Amino acid sequence: MSRLRYGIQLPVQSQSTIYAEPWETGAGPEDLVAIARAADRAGFDYIACCDHVAIPRRLASAMSTVWYDPVATLAHLAAVTERVRLLSHVAVVGLRHPLLTAKQYATLDHLASGRLILGVGAGHVREEFEALGVDFRQRGAVLDETIDALRAALGPEEFPVHHGKLYDFEGLGQRPRPAQSRIPLWVGGSSPAAVRRAALKGDGWLPQGDPRDRLPQQIATLRRLRAEAARGGAAHGRGEVPFTIGAIAEPLYVGTPAWDVGRRTLTGPPDALAESLRAYRAMGVHQIQVRFRSRDRAELADQIEAFGSDIGPLLSED
């Protein structure tokens, strides 16, 4: 069986109360750089950054207003890392014109020597859409066309072409082009519409926190939709591009914690944690996103190092 890859949603850059640790509130750019470098050294496949333009007051207490811009953040981290890939998880690309998005992410991929993975999603904060003049109720349809437009705008052509209902461009050149001939585009979300969008338009799927017992059904749906599309000839130019199925693992702590890490957190020696995580691969998952409990930057860096050295090599064993 193939290797189960693993990546991490970076701390500090988004601080929702759902997952942020207390120490992150006082953290800054130097902490973000240190953790990105730790993941790079430990063999993580990617580091990820979220996207919100502005948080309305009604949601600020739960979501916080700390959301670093993904393009600026990933570009900064590209300059201080060597091999780890750079994932937007997820960019709400419907909030921006696709030519603007393409300019930003093509430049990022060019500067990072081809390390970008573009994760996209429909978004869920109504006020963001209203402030930027985008119809929140039509965000699914907007995302569908935006993906098509981005396929063109991030492709190899200096003068991309797209003629759609919402966006229409031709004869407008953009350089630099991406370093990759095809930027992987992963679609986020776990609703039926999002899963269908991922199957038919994406190169991968980023679930929105599906528990383990729900993943097999979601994966079966993805496979069925893709098989039906292939039989119908609707391959959307994918050719032989592999489809990457993701999962978000339970919170982790490598070893025996000396503090309360919460009842949902998986803890224990590396072999036991690796055995638990290999269950994802058996379901058909190709990459898992991991998150570690930690009390400070040093503990998080230690957890990342331990995972990379002691657990990562075990994830490809049968």
C-alpha positions as CSV (number, residue, x, y, z in Angstrom):
1,M,0.0,0.0,0.0
2,S,1.1,3.6,-0.6
3,R,2.5,5.9,2.1
4,L,0.0,7.7,4.2
5,R,1.1,11.3,4.0
6,Y,0.6,13.8,6.8
7,G,0.4,17.6,7.1
8,I,-0.5,20.2,9.7
9,Q,-2.7,23.2,10.0
10,L,-0.4,25.8,11.4
11,P,-1.0,27.3,14.8
12,V,-1.1,31.1,15.5
13,Q,-2.4,32.0,12.0
14,S,-6.0,31.3,12.9
15,Q,-7.3,31.3,16.4
16,S,-10.8,29.9,16.6
17,T,-11.7,28.8,20.1
18,I,-12.5,25.3,18.6
19,Y,-8.9,24.4,18.3
20,A,-6.4,27.2,19.3
21,E,-4.3,26.6,22.3
22,P,-4.1,29.3,25.0
23,W,-0.4,30.1,24.3
24,E,-1.2,31.1,20.7
25,T,-2.9,34.3,21.8
26,G,0.5,35.8,22.7
27,A,2.3,34.3,19.8
28,G,3.5,36.0,16.6
29,P,5.5,35.6,13.4
30,E,8.6,34.2,15.0
31,D,6.5,31.3,16.5
32,L,4.8,30.7,13.1
33,V,8.2,30.5,11.4
34,A,9.6,28.1,14.1
35,I,6.7,25.7,13.7
36,A,6.8,25.8,9.9
37,R,10.5,25.0,10.0
38,A,9.9,22.2,12.5
39,A,7.4,20.6,10.2
40,D,9.7,21.0,7.2
41,R,12.5,19.2,9.1
42,A,10.3,16.5,10.3
43,G,9.1,15.4,6.9
44,F,5.6,16.8,6.9
45,D,4.0,16.8,3.5
46,Y,2.4,20.3,3.9
47,I,1.7,23.2,6.2
48,A,-1.7,24.9,5.9
49,C,-3.2,28.3,6.4
50,C,-6.9,29.4,6.6
51,D,-8.7,32.2,4.9
52,H,-11.2,34.8,6.3
53,V,-11.3,38.4,5.3
54,A,-13.2,39.8,8.2
55,I,-15.1,38.3,11.1
56,P,-18.4,39.9,12.2
57,R,-18.9,40.9,15.8
58,R,-21.5,38.2,16.3
59,L,-19.0,35.5,15.7
60,A,-15.8,37.1,17.0
61,S,-16.0,35.6,20.5
62,A,-16.0,32.1,19.1
63,M,-13.9,32.5,15.9
64,S,-11.7,35.4,17.1
65,T,-10.6,38.0,14.6
66,V,-7.1,36.5,14.2
67,W,-6.9,35.1,10.6
68,Y,-3.6,35.7,8.8
69,D,-4.0,36.2,5.1
70,P,-3.0,32.8,3.5
71,V,-1.1,34.2,0.5
72,A,1.0,36.6,2.5
73,T,1.6,33.9,5.2
74,L,2.5,31.0,2.9
75,A,4.8,33.2,0.8
76,H,6.6,34.3,4.0
77,L,6.9,30.7,5.1
78,A,8.0,29.6,1.7
79,A,11.1,31.7,2.1
80,V,12.1,30.1,5.4
81,T,11.4,26.4,4.5
82,E,12.9,24.1,1.9
83,R,10.7,21.2,0.8
84,V,7.3,21.3,2.7
85,R,4.3,22.0,0.5
86,L,2.1,25.1,1.1
87,L,-1.7,24.5,1.3
88,S,-4.5,27.0,1.6
89,H,-7.0,25.2,3.8
90,V,-9.2,26.6,2.5
91,A,-9.2,29.7,0.4
92,V,-12.6,31.2,0.0
93,V,-11.9,32.0,-3.7
94,G,-15.5,33.1,-4.5
95,L,-14.8,36.3,-2.5
96,R,-12.3,37.5,-5.2
97,H,-12.2,37.7,-8.9
98,P,-10.4,34.6,-10.3
99,L,-7.8,36.7,-12.1
100,L,-6.8,38.3,-8.8
101,T,-6.7,34.9,-7.1
102,A,-4.6,33.5,-10.0
103,K,-2.2,36.4,-9.9
104,Q,-1.6,35.9,-6.1
105,Y,-1.3,32.1,-6.1
106,A,0.7,31.8,-9.4
107,T,3.2,34.3,-7.9
108,L,3.3,32.2,-4.7
109,D,3.9,29.0,-6.6
110,H,6.6,30.7,-8.7
111,L,8.4,32.0,-5.7
112,A,8.1,28.7,-3.8
113,S,9.5,26.6,-6.7
114,G,6.2,24.7,-7.2
115,R,5.2,23.9,-3.7
116,L,1.6,25.2,-3.7
117,I,-1.5,23.1,-3.1
118,L,-4.6,25.3,-3.7
119,G,-7.4,24.2,-1.3
120,V,-10.7,26.0,-1.9
121,G,-14.1,26.2,-0.2
122,A,-17.4,27.9,-0.4
123,G,-17.2,29.9,2.8
124,H,-19.8,30.2,5.6
125,V,-19.7,33.8,6.9
126,R,-22.5,35.8,5.4
127,E,-21.2,39.2,6.3
128,E,-18.0,38.6,4.5
129,F,-19.8,38.0,1.2
130,E,-22.1,41.0,1.8
131,A,-19.2,43.4,2.5
132,L,-17.4,42.3,-0.7
133,G,-20.5,42.4,-2.9
134,V,-20.8,38.6,-3.5
135,D,-24.2,36.8,-3.2
136,F,-23.9,34.5,-0.2
137,R,-26.9,32.5,-1.3
138,Q,-25.2,31.7,-4.6
139,R,-21.8,30.9,-3.1
140,G,-21.9,27.3,-4.3
141,A,-22.5,28.3,-7.9
142,V,-19.9,31.0,-7.6
143,L,-17.3,28.5,-6.4
144,D,-18.2,26.1,-9.2
145,E,-17.4,28.6,-11.9
146,T,-14.5,30.1,-10.0
147,I,-12.8,26.7,-10.0
148,D,-13.2,26.4,-13.8
149,A,-11.9,30.0,-14.2
150,L,-8.9,29.2,-12.0
151,R,-8.1,26.1,-13.9
152,A,-7.6,28.3,-16.9
153,A,-5.9,31.2,-15.2
154,L,-3.5,28.9,-13.3
155,G,-2.7,26.8,-16.4
156,P,0.3,27.1,-18.7
157,E,-1.1,29.8,-21.0
158,E,0.1,33.3,-20.5
159,F,-3.2,34.6,-21.9
160,P,-5.8,32.3,-20.3
161,V,-9.4,32.1,-21.6
162,H,-12.6,31.7,-19.7
163,H,-16.1,32.5,-20.9
164,G,-18.7,31.9,-18.2
165,K,-21.8,33.3,-16.6
166,L,-20.0,35.3,-13.9
167,Y,-16.5,35.8,-15.3
168,D,-15.4,36.4,-18.8
169,F,-11.7,37.0,-19.8
170,E,-9.5,36.6,-22.8
171,G,-6.5,38.4,-24.2
172,L,-5.2,39.4,-20.7
173,G,-1.7,38.1,-19.9
174,Q,-0.4,37.1,-16.5
175,R,3.2,36.4,-15.6
176,P,4.9,34.9,-13.8
177,R,3.2,31.6,-14.5
178,P,3.1,28.9,-11.8
179,A,6.2,26.8,-11.5
180,Q,3.9,23.7,-11.6
181,S,2.4,22.7,-14.9
182,R,-0.8,21.9,-12.9
183,I,-1.4,23.2,-9.4
184,P,-3.2,20.6,-7.3
185,L,-6.7,21.9,-6.4
186,W,-8.3,20.3,-3.4
187,V,-11.9,21.1,-2.6
188,G,-12.9,21.5,1.1
189,G,-16.2,20.7,2.8
190,S,-18.4,17.8,3.8
191,S,-21.8,18.7,2.7
192,P,-23.3,16.7,-0.2
193,A,-22.7,19.6,-2.6
194,A,-19.0,20.0,-1.4
195,V,-18.3,16.3,-1.8
196,R,-19.8,16.3,-5.3
197,R,-17.8,19.4,-6.2
198,A,-14.6,17.7,-5.0
199,A,-15.3,14.5,-7.0
200,L,-16.2,16.3,-10.2
201,K,-14.0,19.4,-10.2
202,G,-11.1,18.7,-7.8
203,D,-7.8,16.9,-7.6
204,G,-8.5,16.1,-3.9
205,W,-11.0,16.4,-1.1
206,L,-10.5,18.1,2.3
207,P,-13.2,17.1,4.7
208,Q,-14.6,19.4,7.3
209,G,-13.9,17.4,10.4
210,D,-15.8,14.2,9.5
211,P,-15.4,11.6,12.3
212,R,-13.9,8.3,11.4
213,D,-17.2,6.4,11.3
214,R,-18.5,8.8,8.6
215,L,-15.5,8.7,6.3
216,P,-16.1,5.4,4.6
217,Q,-19.5,6.6,3.3
218,Q,-18.1,9.9,2.1
219,I,-15.2,8.1,0.3
220,A,-17.6,5.7,-1.3
221,T,-19.6,8.6,-2.6
222,L,-16.5,10.3,-4.0
223,R,-15.5,7.1,-5.8
224,R,-19.0,6.6,-7.2
225,L,-19.3,10.1,-8.5
226,R,-15.9,10.0,-10.1
227,A,-16.6,6.6,-11.7
228,E,-19.9,7.9,-13.1
229,A,-18.2,11.0,-14.4
230,A,-15.5,8.9,-16.1
231,R,-18.1,6.7,-17.7
232,G,-19.9,9.8,-19.0
233,G,-16.8,11.3,-20.4
234,A,-16.8,14.3,-17.9
235,A,-13.2,14.1,-16.8
236,H,-12.7,17.9,-16.8
237,G,-9.3,17.6,-18.3
238,R,-7.9,15.6,-15.3
239,G,-6.4,12.9,-17.4
240,E,-4.2,10.7,-15.2
241,V,-4.0,13.2,-12.3
242,P,-4.4,11.2,-9.0
243,F,-7.2,12.1,-6.7
244,T,-6.1,12.8,-3.1
245,I,-8.5,11.9,-0.3
246,G,-7.9,13.6,3.0
247,A,-8.9,13.3,6.6
248,I,-8.5,15.3,9.8
249,A,-7.2,13.1,12.6
250,E,-8.2,13.4,16.2
251,P,-6.0,15.7,18.4
252,L,-2.7,13.9,19.2
253,Y,-0.1,13.8,21.9
254,V,2.9,11.6,21.3
255,G,3.8,9.9,24.6
256,T,2.2,10.1,28.0
257,P,1.1,13.7,28.8
258,A,1.7,15.1,32.2
259,W,-1.4,17.4,31.8
260,D,-5.0,17.1,30.8
261,V,-5.0,17.0,27.0
262,G,-8.8,16.2,26.7
263,R,-10.6,13.0,26.4
264,R,-10.8,13.1,22.6
265,T,-7.0,13.3,22.2
266,L,-5.1,10.2,21.1
267,T,-2.1,9.6,23.3
268,G,0.4,6.8,23.8
269,P,3.7,5.4,22.4
270,P,4.5,5.8,18.7
271,D,3.6,2.3,17.6
272,A,0.1,2.5,19.2
273,L,-0.6,5.9,17.6
274,A,0.7,4.7,14.2
275,E,-1.6,1.7,14.4
276,S,-4.6,3.9,15.1
277,L,-3.7,6.3,12.3
278,R,-3.1,3.5,9.8
279,A,-6.8,2.8,10.0
280,Y,-7.3,5.9,7.9
281,R,-5.2,4.5,5.1
282,A,-7.3,1.3,5.2
283,M,-10.4,3.4,4.6
284,G,-8.8,4.8,1.4
285,V,-7.4,8.0,2.8
286,H,-4.2,9.3,1.2
287,Q,-3.3,12.1,3.6
288,I,-4.1,13.0,7.2
289,Q,-4.0,16.4,8.8
290,V,-2.7,16.2,12.3
291,R,-3.0,18.6,15.2
292,F,-1.1,18.3,18.5
293,R,-2.0,19.5,22.0
294,S,0.6,21.7,23.4
295,R,1.2,24.3,26.1
296,D,3.8,26.3,24.3
297,R,5.8,26.6,21.1
298,A,8.6,24.3,22.4
299,E,6.2,21.5,23.3
300,L,4.5,21.7,19.9
301,A,7.9,21.6,18.1
302,D,8.9,18.6,20.2
303,Q,5.6,16.9,19.3
304,I,6.1,17.6,15.6
305,E,9.7,16.2,15.7
306,A,8.6,13.1,17.6
307,F,5.8,12.4,15.1
308,G,8.1,12.8,12.1
309,S,10.8,10.6,13.5
310,D,8.9,7.9,15.4
311,I,5.4,7.7,13.8
312,G,5.8,8.9,10.2
313,P,7.9,5.9,9.2
314,L,5.3,3.5,10.6
315,L,2.4,4.9,8.6
316,S,3.3,2.9,5.6
317,E,3.6,-0.4,7.3
318,D,0.8,-3.1,6.9
